[in-house]
Amino acid sequence: MLKSVIEWTWVLAIFGVAALIGNWFGMDVLPWEAIPGMLVLIAVSLVGLMLEKALPFSMPAVGYIGILAIIISLPWFPGSDYVVAWTSQIGILALATPILAYAGISVGSNWADFRKLGFRSFLVAIAVFLGTFIGSALIAEVILRWQGII
């Protein structure tokens, strides 16, 4: 498990640095101001990954990470004010960009496998994207009209 933890730490550190740079350009937050929040996110992710391997329950690491993140940000948890203040310095787009770039590279490197899925998979993906976009637009329209903004 130690080898896995070292590997996870390196991967999370690389994504963390990329996210800090993206956060700097996207939200105008200097990297050294966002480092405490990124360290919290990396620590929570590492603990969640370790819990997935250590506990006998069949739950994905993202579940442990989410539960742990919620617990440490609750007002009654000691130090939650710091956790919330530090992590609020990091935008979600700064985190999503390197992950989506990695996903794109992964698909690009497995283009032969992706082609084997066929044309129908492409049509399903387009339908899902379109449905998500239209659904989001409809929800936004209803809420904005309800609030009287539009």
Secondary structure, 3 states (H helix, E strand, C coil): CHHHHHHHHHHHHHHHHHHHHHHHHHHCCCHHHHHHHHHHHHHHHHHHHHHHHHCCCCCCHHHHHHHHHHHHHCCCCCCHHHHHHHHCCCCHHHHHHHHHHHHHHHHHHCHHHHHHCCHHHHHHHHHHHHHHHHHHHHHHHHHHHHCCCC
